[in-house]
Amino acid sequence: MSALVVENLSVVFGRFRALDALSLAVDAGEVRAVIGPNGAGKTTLLDVISGITKPRSGRVMFGDTLDLTRRSETEIARAGVRRKFQKPSVFPALTVRENLDIGCGTAMVPRLRAARIAEVLAETGLDPREDALAGSLAHGEKQWLEIGMVLASDPKIILLDEPVAGLSDSETERTAALIHALRRPDRAILVIEHDMVFVEAIADRVTVLHEGRTLYEGGMQGARADARVIEVFLGR
């Protein structure tokens, strides 16, 4: 069953076609990685899904009836689609717990917030740091905190933009374990990443974008063997 369906999506900036009639479907329960060279359209895809960018044509269906291209960023987030950006966007003057409380959103009733925050602290491994100011955290901890802020509202679609950028090998391994722990039959996770070892560790399938179109879709092993993917991306 598809959780997210992108149909004939085109985005044009001036003379540059960032997405060119792109179509893909992400299943519920799946971790999908979107990879490709710079300028392939990866971040633009997340921008459309999260409501930041409106396409020239096409649609993004969340479930059977909700076209995300016709909704605002706030409406999309409230519907259950949450995004972690490439650079950690935390509130440095607030504690870890306070950041997670913001992540819960305004719709969650107070009696459920404390329990949800405790769950996310345990899931991210940040429970020993719950009273620390977010600004004092190491880079990897900030990445996990922002993932926690995304998790706090219990989303159905999680969008992660380069979650291991700048992390050490051990931090990358911990992030891979965290993403595995976030899998649920009713949740889809879409990841953009340049670390191919990390992608191979987490992704059920990969979509390789090139010039706004799908170049390859399937397993990472198949991507490594695909001559087109080697030429435009992996061989660089």
Contacts in CASP RR format, 6 or more apart in sequence:
PFRMAT RR
TARGET T0000
AUTHOR 0000-0000-0000
METHOD contacts of the structure
MODEL  1
MSALVVENLSVVFGRFRALDALSLAVDAGEVRAVIGPNGAGKTTLLDVIS
GITKPRSGRVMFGDTLDLTRRSETEIARAGVRRKFQKPSVFPALTVRENL
DIGCGTAMVPRLRAARIAEVLAETGLDPREDALAGSLAHGEKQWLEIGMV
LASDPKIILLDEPVAGLSDSETERTAALIHALRRPDRAILVIEHDMVFVE
AIADRVTVLHEGRTLYEGGMQGARADARVIEVFLGR
1 27 0 8 1.000
1 28 0 8 1.000
2 25 0 8 1.000
2 26 0 8 1.000
2 27 0 8 1.000
2 28 0 8 1.000
2 63 0 8 1.000
3 26 0 8 1.000
3 27 0 8 1.000
3 28 0 8 1.000
3 29 0 8 1.000
3 30 0 8 1.000
3 62 0 8 1.000
3 63 0 8 1.000
3 156 0 8 1.000
3 157 0 8 1.000
3 186 0 8 1.000
3 187 0 8 1.000
3 188 0 8 1.000
4 25 0 8 1.000
4 26 0 8 1.000
4 49 0 8 1.000
4 60 0 8 1.000
4 61 0 8 1.000
4 62 0 8 1.000
4 63 0 8 1.000
4 157 0 8 1.000
4 188 0 8 1.000
4 190 0 8 1.000
5 24 0 8 1.000
5 25 0 8 1.000
5 26 0 8 1.000
5 60 0 8 1.000
5 61 0 8 1.000
5 63 0 8 1.000
6 22 0 8 1.000
6 23 0 8 1.000
6 24 0 8 1.000
6 25 0 8 1.000
6 45 0 8 1.000
6 49 0 8 1.000
6 59 0 8 1.000
6 60 0 8 1.000
7 23 0 8 1.000
7 58 0 8 1.000
7 59 0 8 1.000
7 60 0 8 1.000
7 61 0 8 1.000
8 21 0 8 1.000
8 22 0 8 1.000
8 23 0 8 1.000
8 57 0 8 1.000
8 58 0 8 1.000
8 59 0 8 1.000
9 19 0 8 1.000
9 21 0 8 1.000
9 22 0 8 1.000
9 23 0 8 1.000
9 45 0 8 1.000
9 48 0 8 1.000
9 55 0 8 1.000
9 57 0 8 1.000
9 58 0 8 1.000
9 59 0 8 1.000
9 60 0 8 1.000
10 17 0 8 1.000
10 19 0 8 1.000
10 20 0 8 1.000
10 21 0 8 1.000
10 22 0 8 1.000
10 55 0 8 1.000
10 56 0 8 1.000
10 57 0 8 1.000
10 58 0 8 1.000
11 17 0 8 1.000
11 18 0 8 1.000
11 19 0 8 1.000
11 44 0 8 1.000
11 48 0 8 1.000
11 53 0 8 1.000
11 55 0 8 1.000
11 56 0 8 1.000
12 18 0 8 1.000
12 56 0 8 1.000
17 211 0 8 1.000
17 212 0 8 1.000
18 39 0 8 1.000
18 41 0 8 1.000
18 44 0 8 1.000
18 212 0 8 1.000
19 41 0 8 1.000
19 44 0 8 1.000
19 45 0 8 1.000
19 48 0 8 1.000
19 55 0 8 1.000
19 212 0 8 1.000
20 211 0 8 1.000
20 212 0 8 1.000
20 213 0 8 1.000
21 57 0 8 1.000
21 213 0 8 1.000
22 45 0 8 1.000
22 209 0 8 1.000
22 212 0 8 1.000
22 213 0 8 1.000
22 214 0 8 1.000
23 214 0 8 1.000
24 207 0 8 1.000
24 214 0 8 1.000
24 217 0 8 1.000
26 32 0 8 1.000
26 157 0 8 1.000
26 188 0 8 1.000
26 190 0 8 1.000
27 188 0 8 1.000
28 185 0 8 1.000
28 186 0 8 1.000
28 187 0 8 1.000
28 188 0 8 1.000
29 183 0 8 1.000
29 184 0 8 1.000
29 185 0 8 1.000
29 186 0 8 1.000
29 187 0 8 1.000
29 188 0 8 1.000
29 189 0 8 1.000
30 188 0 8 1.000
30 189 0 8 1.000
30 204 0 8 1.000
30 205 0 8 1.000
31 179 0 8 1.000
31 183 0 8 1.000
31 188 0 8 1.000
31 189 0 8 1.000
31 191 0 8 1.000
31 202 0 8 1.000
31 203 0 8 1.000
31 204 0 8 1.000
32 188 0 8 1.000
32 189 0 8 1.000
32 190 0 8 1.000
32 191 0 8 1.000
32 203 0 8 1.000
32 204 0 8 1.000
32 205 0 8 1.000
32 206 0 8 1.000
32 207 0 8 1.000
33 191 0 8 1.000
33 192 0 8 1.000
33 193 0 8 1.000
33 199 0 8 1.000
33 202 0 8 1.000
33 203 0 8 1.000
33 205 0 8 1.000
33 206 0 8 1.000
33 207 0 8 1.000
33 220 0 8 1.000
34 42 0 8 1.000
34 45 0 8 1.000
34 190 0 8 1.000
34 191 0 8 1.000
34 192 0 8 1.000
34 206 0 8 1.000
34 207 0 8 1.000
34 209 0 8 1.000
35 42 0 8 1.000
35 192 0 8 1.000
35 193 0 8 1.000
35 194 0 8 1.000
35 196 0 8 1.000
35 199 0 8 1.000
35 206 0 8 1.000
35 207 0 8 1.000
35 208 0 8 1.000
35 209 0 8 1.000
35 223 0 8 1.000
35 233 0 8 1.000
36 42 0 8 1.000
36 208 0 8 1.000
36 209 0 8 1.000
36 210 0 8 1.000
36 215 0 8 1.000
36 232 0 8 1.000
36 233 0 8 1.000
37 210 0 8 1.000
37 232 0 8 1.000
37 233 0 8 1.000
37 236 0 8 1.000
39 211 0 8 1.000
40 209 0 8 1.000
40 210 0 8 1.000
40 211 0 8 1.000
40 212 0 8 1.000
41 209 0 8 1.000
41 212 0 8 1.000
42 192 0 8 1.000
42 209 0 8 1.000
43 86 0 8 1.000
43 161 0 8 1.000
43 192 0 8 1.000
44 53 0 8 1.000
44 212 0 8 1.000
45 209 0 8 1.000
46 83 0 8 1.000
46 159 0 8 1.000
46 161 0 8 1.000
46 190 0 8 1.000
46 192 0 8 1.000
47 53 0 8 1.000
48 54 0 8 1.000
48 55 0 8 1.000
48 60 0 8 1.000
48 68 0 8 1.000
48 69 0 8 1.000
49 60 0 8 1.000
49 68 0 8 1.000
49 76 0 8 1.000
49 81 0 8 1.000
49 83 0 8 1.000
49 157 0 8 1.000
49 159 0 8 1.000
49 190 0 8 1.000
50 73 0 8 1.000
50 76 0 8 1.000
50 77 0 8 1.000
50 81 0 8 1.000
50 83 0 8 1.000
50 159 0 8 1.000
51 68 0 8 1.000
51 69 0 8 1.000
51 71 0 8 1.000
51 72 0 8 1.000
51 73 0 8 1.000
51 76 0 8 1.000
52 73 0 8 1.000
54 69 0 8 1.000
55 69 0 8 1.000
58 69 0 8 1.000
59 67 0 8 1.000
59 68 0 8 1.000
59 69 0 8 1.000
59 70 0 8 1.000
60 67 0 8 1.000
60 68 0 8 1.000
60 69 0 8 1.000
61 67 0 8 1.000
61 68 0 8 1.000
62 68 0 8 1.000
62 76 0 8 1.000
62 79 0 8 1.000
62 80 0 8 1.000
62 81 0 8 1.000
62 156 0 8 1.000
62 157 0 8 1.000
66 79 0 8 1.000
68 76 0 8 1.000
68 79 0 8 1.000
68 81 0 8 1.000
71 79 0 8 1.000
77 153 0 8 1.000
78 107 0 8 1.000
80 153 0 8 1.000
80 155 0 8 1.000
80 156 0 8 1.000
80 157 0 8 1.000
81 155 0 8 1.000
81 156 0 8 1.000
81 157 0 8 1.000
81 159 0 8 1.000
82 150 0 8 1.000
82 151 0 8 1.000
82 153 0 8 1.000
82 155 0 8 1.000
82 157 0 8 1.000
82 158 0 8 1.000
82 159 0 8 1.000
83 150 0 8 1.000
83 158 0 8 1.000
83 159 0 8 1.000
83 160 0 8 1.000
83 161 0 8 1.000
84 143 0 8 1.000
84 146 0 8 1.000
84 147 0 8 1.000
84 149 0 8 1.000
84 150 0 8 1.000
84 158 0 8 1.000
84 159 0 8 1.000
84 160 0 8 1.000
84 161 0 8 1.000
84 163 0 8 1.000
85 146 0 8 1.000
85 161 0 8 1.000
86 161 0 8 1.000
86 162 0 8 1.000
86 165 0 8 1.000
88 139 0 8 1.000
88 142 0 8 1.000
88 143 0 8 1.000
88 145 0 8 1.000
88 146 0 8 1.000
89 146 0 8 1.000
90 99 0 8 1.000
90 134 0 8 1.000
90 135 0 8 1.000
90 137 0 8 1.000
90 142 0 8 1.000
90 145 0 8 1.000
90 146 0 8 1.000
90 149 0 8 1.000
91 98 0 8 1.000
91 99 0 8 1.000
91 102 0 8 1.000
91 134 0 8 1.000
92 133 0 8 1.000
92 134 0 8 1.000
92 135 0 8 1.000
93 133 0 8 1.000
93 134 0 8 1.000
93 135 0 8 1.000
94 102 0 8 1.000
94 133 0 8 1.000
94 134 0 8 1.000
95 130 0 8 1.000
95 131 0 8 1.000
95 132 0 8 1.000
95 133 0 8 1.000
95 134 0 8 1.000
96 121 0 8 1.000
96 126 0 8 1.000
96 129 0 8 1.000
96 130 0 8 1.000
96 131 0 8 1.000
96 132 0 8 1.000
96 134 0 8 1.000
96 137 0 8 1.000
96 145 0 8 1.000
97 117 0 8 1.000
97 121 0 8 1.000
97 130 0 8 1.000
97 131 0 8 1.000
99 134 0 8 1.000
99 145 0 8 1.000
99 149 0 8 1.000
100 117 0 8 1.000
100 120 0 8 1.000
100 121 0 8 1.000
100 145 0 8 1.000
100 148 0 8 1.000
100 149 0 8 1.000
100 152 0 8 1.000
101 113 0 8 1.000
101 117 0 8 1.000
101 152 0 8 1.000
102 149 0 8 1.000
103 148 0 8 1.000
103 149 0 8 1.000
103 150 0 8 1.000
103 152 0 8 1.000
103 153 0 8 1.000
104 113 0 8 1.000
104 116 0 8 1.000
104 117 0 8 1.000
104 152 0 8 1.000
104 153 0 8 1.000
105 152 0 8 1.000
105 153 0 8 1.000
107 153 0 8 1.000
108 116 0 8 1.000
108 153 0 8 1.000
116 152 0 8 1.000
116 154 0 8 1.000
117 152 0 8 1.000
118 127 0 8 1.000
120 148 0 8 1.000
120 151 0 8 1.000
120 152 0 8 1.000
121 127 0 8 1.000
121 130 0 8 1.000
123 148 0 8 1.000
123 151 0 8 1.000
123 178 0 8 1.000
123 181 0 8 1.000
123 182 0 8 1.000
124 144 0 8 1.000
124 145 0 8 1.000
124 147 0 8 1.000
124 148 0 8 1.000
124 151 0 8 1.000
124 178 0 8 1.000
125 144 0 8 1.000
126 141 0 8 1.000
126 144 0 8 1.000
126 145 0 8 1.000
126 148 0 8 1.000
129 137 0 8 1.000
129 141 0 8 1.000
134 142 0 8 1.000
134 145 0 8 1.000
135 142 0 8 1.000
137 145 0 8 1.000
139 166 0 8 1.000
139 167 0 8 1.000
140 166 0 8 1.000
140 167 0 8 1.000
140 171 0 8 1.000
140 175 0 8 1.000
143 163 0 8 1.000
143 164 0 8 1.000
143 167 0 8 1.000
143 171 0 8 1.000
143 175 0 8 1.000
144 174 0 8 1.000
144 175 0 8 1.000
144 178 0 8 1.000
147 160 0 8 1.000
147 163 0 8 1.000
147 175 0 8 1.000
147 178 0 8 1.000
150 158 0 8 1.000
150 160 0 8 1.000
151 158 0 8 1.000
151 182 0 8 1.000
155 187 0 8 1.000
156 186 0 8 1.000
156 187 0 8 1.000
156 188 0 8 1.000
157 187 0 8 1.000
157 188 0 8 1.000
157 189 0 8 1.000
157 190 0 8 1.000
158 182 0 8 1.000
158 187 0 8 1.000
158 188 0 8 1.000
158 189 0 8 1.000
158 190 0 8 1.000
159 190 0 8 1.000
160 179 0 8 1.000
160 189 0 8 1.000
160 190 0 8 1.000
160 191 0 8 1.000
160 192 0 8 1.000
160 193 0 8 1.000
161 192 0 8 1.000
162 192 0 8 1.000
162 193 0 8 1.000
162 194 0 8 1.000
163 175 0 8 1.000
163 179 0 8 1.000
163 191 0 8 1.000
163 193 0 8 1.000
164 171 0 8 1.000
164 172 0 8 1.000
164 175 0 8 1.000
164 176 0 8 1.000
164 193 0 8 1.000
164 195 0 8 1.000
164 198 0 8 1.000
165 194 0 8 1.000
167 175 0 8 1.000
172 195 0 8 1.000
172 197 0 8 1.000
172 198 0 8 1.000
175 198 0 8 1.000
176 198 0 8 1.000
176 201 0 8 1.000
176 202 0 8 1.000
179 189 0 8 1.000
179 191 0 8 1.000
179 202 0 8 1.000
180 202 0 8 1.000
182 189 0 8 1.000
183 189 0 8 1.000
191 199 0 8 1.000
191 202 0 8 1.000
191 203 0 8 1.000
193 199 0 8 1.000
196 220 0 8 1.000
196 234 0 8 1.000
199 206 0 8 1.000
199 220 0 8 1.000
200 220 0 8 1.000
200 221 0 8 1.000
203 219 0 8 1.000
203 220 0 8 1.000
204 219 0 8 1.000
205 217 0 8 1.000
205 218 0 8 1.000
205 219 0 8 1.000
206 216 0 8 1.000
206 217 0 8 1.000
206 218 0 8 1.000
206 219 0 8 1.000
206 220 0 8 1.000
206 223 0 8 1.000
207 214 0 8 1.000
207 216 0 8 1.000
207 217 0 8 1.000
207 218 0 8 1.000
208 214 0 8 1.000
208 215 0 8 1.000
208 216 0 8 1.000
208 217 0 8 1.000
208 223 0 8 1.000
208 226 0 8 1.000
208 229 0 8 1.000
208 233 0 8 1.000
209 215 0 8 1.000
210 228 0 8 1.000
210 232 0 8 1.000
210 233 0 8 1.000
215 226 0 8 1.000
215 228 0 8 1.000
215 229 0 8 1.000
215 232 0 8 1.000
215 233 0 8 1.000
216 222 0 8 1.000
216 223 0 8 1.000
216 226 0 8 1.000
216 228 0 8 1.000
216 229 0 8 1.000
223 229 0 8 1.000
223 234 0 8 1.000
224 230 0 8 1.000
224 234 0 8 1.000
END
